């Protein structure tokens, strides 16, 4: 799952007819001042300013300011932008229009093994956490859409009455269309409120998408939120862009201070090898994987980034016995990147360890072994060598 920050999440909701407050995401004070001059809702409305980052407990951290006029919003933007929270520096804030309301509600949709669950409650905000028994759900099978009667029944079951029954049902229908059409895996609106005109408005959204579906959505012009307490690095973002374009998968996460770089084939192998390195006292320089028979150029791009990691002493190219990933083809991409890195002086003093099996493994392994004749410090093993033996050799040598 790929998390989307509040701003682009609200944009997806608006695309499918879900009403949201006016909002703007800014990364500098000058940008905010320019927007304020051009938008009456910023000049005249009551405003909310929040850090636009994947952070929990923003209220407790002082990263949410409410009930502000324009002057107060300017002060809040200055205060929040650039603030450091452990390793994270706040680089954006979202400024939104406050919506007067009395009651708060809850609505969400989450992916399940058999389809999706639509959930609503006639309580919202922080109350929903302590009143989870009031959250009612409607299950929808894969490929199906919820009927209007079923959604009205869900609203009534959740305790809504009068005009809110139809209103909540219509809101849930729009939310479901967004969920289905945007390849979402989880959408949560909390709180959902009713404005003075009686319209239901999404005040805050949690949006998790299928990141591997990005190639189907040319309008996804936003970056996914990092989930590990810092912004994505340039290398990580570039590999994410490659991953979005290809069949199969390539992944990269940088880990500062490590000296053992990982280039495993398959998610299982990546975890297996990473665990083995840590268990033996090694220091990982990254997490990575390529799987699902990606094209050689995508694996080459991933290898380029791994060869550029600072301070590495070992590169482990490992994998189990592939079912359909072409070992010769993917190794071709790796070899091209290795040669370019060696020419650029990036592999001086770096040892390479290879273990792999699968389609065209003999040709792929032979091509890897031939690199020794080109001056590479490389050891190559076939399917008969236990996976973690190369970790032992790499860390002991």
C-alpha positions, -999 to 999 in steps of 0.1 A, spaced: 0 0 0 11 35 -7 0 63 15 -11 96 0 -9 129 19 -40 148 27 -38 173 -1 -37 149 -31 -61 126 -12 -86 155 -10 -80 161 -47 -90 125 -56 -121 128 -34 -132 160 -52 -126 143 -86 -154 118 -77 -179 144 -63 -170 142 -26 -172 177 -11 -142 190 7 -133 223 22 -112 248 2 -76 240 8 -40 248 -4 -7 230 1 23 253 3 60 248 7 71 284 14 57 315 31 60 335 -1 38 309 -19 12 312 8 12 350 6 6 349 -32 -23 325 -27 -38 346 0 -39 376 -23 -57 356 -50 -83 337 -29 -111 353 -10 -116 322 12 -81 327 26 -87 365 31 -120 362 48 -125 328 62 -116 310 94 -86 287 87 -69 256 98 -31 251 93 -15 216 95 19 201 88 14 183 55 35 152 64 29 115 72 30 121 110 8 109 138 -2 130 168 2 163 149 -21 180 175 2 169 204 33 180 185 18 215 179 16 209 142 -21 217 139 -34 253 144 -72 259 143 -96 289 144 -72 313 126 -77 344 106 -53 352 78 -28 369 101 -28 339 124 -25 316 95 6 334 83 21 331 117 13 294 118 28 288 84 60 304 94 61 285 127 55 251 112 75 252 79 111 241 85 104 227 120 123 195 128 106 165 144 134 140 151 149 132 116 120 149 97 119 185 86 85 199 78 86 209 42 49 215 35 18 227 52 -19 224 42 -41 254 49 -78 246 47 -111 265 53 -128 257 86 -163 244 83 -188 253 110 -205 221 123 -221 206 153 -219 168 149 -191 147 135 -195 114 117 -172 86 102 -170 69 69 -144 45 55 -139 18 29 -112 -9 32 -102 -36 8 -108 -72 19 -100 -106 5 -134 -109 -10 -140 -73 -21 -145 -43 2 -162 -32 34 -180 1 36 -181 14 71 -201 43 86 -208 56 121 -229 85 135 -199 95 157 -166 107 145 -133 125 154 -116 110 184 -149 95 197 -150 68 170 -119 51 186 -137 45 219 -171 37 202 -160 12 176 -191 -9 182 -211 19 166 -193 15 133 -215 -5 110 -203 -22 78 -216 -34 45 -195 -59 25 -194 -57 -12 -180 -85 -34 -152 -81 -59 -166 -65 -91 -199 -55 -76 -212 -20 -66 -234 -13 -35 -271 -8 -41 -287 24 -30 -312 4 -8 -283 -14 9 -265 19 16 -296 34 31 -300 4 53 -264 7 64 -270 44 73 -301 35 93 -282 7 111 -256 32 121 -282 54 137 -287 81 111 -323 93 106 -343 118 85 -325 134 55 -291 121 68 -301 86 57 -301 95 21 -273 119 25 -250 94 41 -260 67 15 -252 91 -14 -219 101 3 -209 64 7 -217 58 -30 -194 86 -41 -167 74 -17 -170 39 -32 -167 52 -68 -135 69 -57 -122 38 -40 -129 16 -70 -117 39 -98 -86 51 -80 -73 16 -71 -76 25 -34 -70 0 -7 -82 21 22 -102 54 24 -112 70 57 -131 102 62 -128 114 99 -145 136 106 -174 138 81 -195 168 90 -226 186 78 -222 222 68 -247 250 73 -263 242 39 -269 205 50 -242 191 28 -218 164 39 -182 175 38 -150 155 43 -128 174 67 -99 150 68 -89 120 47 -66 90 51 -59 76 16 -40 44 8 -36 34 -28 -22 5 -47 11 20 -56 17 -6 -83 -13 7 -102 3 41 -108 8 33 -145 -30 33 -149 -34 68 -136 -15 95 -156 -32 122 -133 -14 108 -102 11 137 -103 19 134 -66 45 115 -47 35 89 -22 43 96 15 73 80 31 63 56 59 96 56 78 98 90 94 116 109 66 112 121 31 120 98 2 156 102 -11 162 111 -47 173 76 -55 142 61 -39 119 84 -58 136 76 -91 132 38 -85 96 44 -76 91 61 -109 107 31 -127 85 7 -107 54 25 -117 61 19 -154 70 -18 -155 56 -52 -153 70 -68 -122 86 -48 -95 117 -29 -84 121 -15 -49 147 5 -30 150 19 5 183 35 16 197 29 51 224 53 62 256 40 77 256 5 63 283 -13 43 265 -43 29 243 -35 -1 214 -58 -11 202 -67 -46 179 -97 -40 154 -112 -63 119 -115 -48 104 -100 -17 109 -132 3 146 -134 -6 150 -97 3 137 -102 38 156 -135 42 189 -121 32 184 -89 52 176 -109 83 207 -130 77 230 -100 74 216 -84 106 218 -117 125 254 -121 116 263 -86 128 264 -69 94 251 -34 87 226 -30 58 231 -2 34 197 -6 19 166 -27 13 159 -37 -23 142 -62 -45 134 -70 -81 107 -95 -88 79 -106 -112 103 -107 -143 109 -69 -147 127 -57 -178 164 -57 -178 166 -19 -180 145 -16 -148 169 -39 -130 198 -20 -145 184 13 -131 180 -3 -96 216 -17 -98 229 18 -107 215 32 -75 228 4 -54 263 8 -68 262 45 -58 254 38 -22 282 54 0 306 33 20 296 -1 7 320 -31 10 298 -59 -3 269 -63 -27 248 -94 -23 229 -104 -55 208 -132 -41 176 -151 -48 159 -184 -46 151 -206 -76 129 -184 -98 97 -197 -114 95 -173 -143 119 -144 -138 146 -148 -165 179 -150 -148 200 -143 -179 179 -112 -189 178 -97 -154 215 -104 -149 222 -87 -182 208 -55 -167 228 -60 -135 260 -66 -154 256 -35 -176 253 -14 -144 282 -31 -127 305 -23 -157 294 13 -158 299 16 -121 334 1 -123 343 25 -151 332 54 -128 353 41 -99 323 33 -78 331 -4 -71 367 0 -59 372 -23 -29 336 -37 -32 331 -74 -33 301 -89 -52 284 -121 -41 259 -139 -64 236 -168 -57 207 -176 -81 186 -203 -98 158 -203 -124 151 -199 -161 183 -195 -181 204 -197 -149 234 -213 -166 238 -186 -191 232 -159 -165 256 -173 -140 283 -178 -166 280 -141 -176 284 -131 -140 314 -154 -136 330 -138 -167 332 -105 -148 361 -119 -128 382 -117 -160 373 -80 -163 388 -73 -128 357 -76 -107 360 -90 -72 331 -114 -76 320 -149 -64 292 -167 -81 272 -197 -69 243 -217 -83 211 -232 -68 231 -259 -49 246 -234 -25 224 -226 5 210 -190 3 226 -176 34 260 -192 28 270 -162 7 261 -139 36 285 -159 58 313 -157 32 307 -120 26 308 -110 63 336 -133 74 360 -126 45 
